[in-house]
Amino acid sequence: MNVAVLGIGLCGFTPTSTGLSYREMIAKAAKMAYTDAGITIDQIDGAVTVEEDLISGYSIADEYTPDQLGVVRKPVYTIPGDFLHGIGSAVMQIQTGRFKIVVVEAYSKASNILTKDELLRFAFDPVYNRFSVSPHYLAGIEMRTFLNESGYSLEDVAEVAVRNRRNAIANPLAAYGGDYNVADVLGSRAVASPLTELMMSRHADGAVVVVLGTEEKAREFARKPVYIAGTGWASGNSIIERREHGVSVGTEIAAAAAYKEAGIVDPAEEIDAFFVSDLYAHRELMHLEALQVCPCSAVIVNPDGGALGGGDLFEATGGARFYEAVQHLRGEAGATQVEDAKTVLVHGWRGLPTDSCAVAILEAEGRNHE
């Protein structure tokens, strides 16, 4: 059963959002998505909410979203992961035949959190891995291992930060666009050597809502449907001491599943643009290698600036990339538009200390659905 994107909506993305509560951000994004899809709330069969209690500051945080999404007394499934994990779940729910329209939601209200690094530290094993150093130390270990094993240089990593932040200048939704050079990135404040401050994404506020539905519903409602051709998700070893730090095994497995489902044989040739997690600059290169794409080839990666330019949105980070990908397939991305985009890949990563990743292949209406 083909699953389509009927509508997309967002609220954000800004370093702070003092004028809106997170509930108001979700409601605003939902209204935008439902208007875009041409549906009303009574036509929604269920929702997937991508939430984490610690980040939200509430126990059972998903209980605060049904009102905002208009799905009171309807099935709501919660995933503590990246937005792309929520997309995969919603696709499966629709493919069961029991759901025709499912909504996926995630948000970030990072400006409410005074000690964001303490949340990251709390994710580490309390006995063996939670040290009195920057919790980003694992990113530094990853980068050193990746550079030693891959042949990339520190300058290559810095160039990712330069390119993505520069791309973000043309994106009105990106909070952290800037005109930097490699020397600026390498010379910025050291966080966990060789990781520097400009190699890391900074937090932002925002909410993303996506409406998915059957192909039948796409013909009925969607003005410009986009189809999900393949999905996949996986995790690398959860034990840091046993993990290969120079590769993203989670991405490799997730991509293999998505490629198989979508019939992709040569990703670099068949996919027009890659929207890849770049919460840390080296991770973009690591993820591209796992996606079987050489970053040195003429592929388009994060044309809107990625997380380095747009911000770390916690669980909603992959949602921002998903939103951008749909815009490009619709031809609605403005100054950053990828010309004649027909097939794109969206990648999501849960973030440290995990290697939990997800991949979705999206296709424009004209490719396989004429």
Buried (B, 14 or more C-beta within 10 A) or exposed (E): EBBBBBBBBBBBBBBEBEEBEBBBBBBBBBBBBBEBBBBEBEBBBBBBBBBBEBBBEEEEBBEBBBEBBBBEEBEBBBBBBBBBBBBBBBBBBBEEEEBBBBBBBBBBBBBBBEEBEEBBBEBBEEEEBBEEEBBBBBBBBBBBBBBEEBEBEBEBBBBBBBBBBBBBBBBEBBBBBBEBEBEBBBEBEEBBEBBBEBBBBBBBBBBBBBBBBBBEBBEBBBEBBBBBBBBBBBBBEEEBEEBEBBBBBBBBBBBBBBBEBBEBEEBBEBBBBBBBBBBBBBBBBBBBBBBBBEBEEEBBBBBBBBBBBBBBBBBBBBBBBBBBBBBBBBBEBEEBBBEEBBBBBBBBBBBBBBBBBBBBBBBBBEEBBE
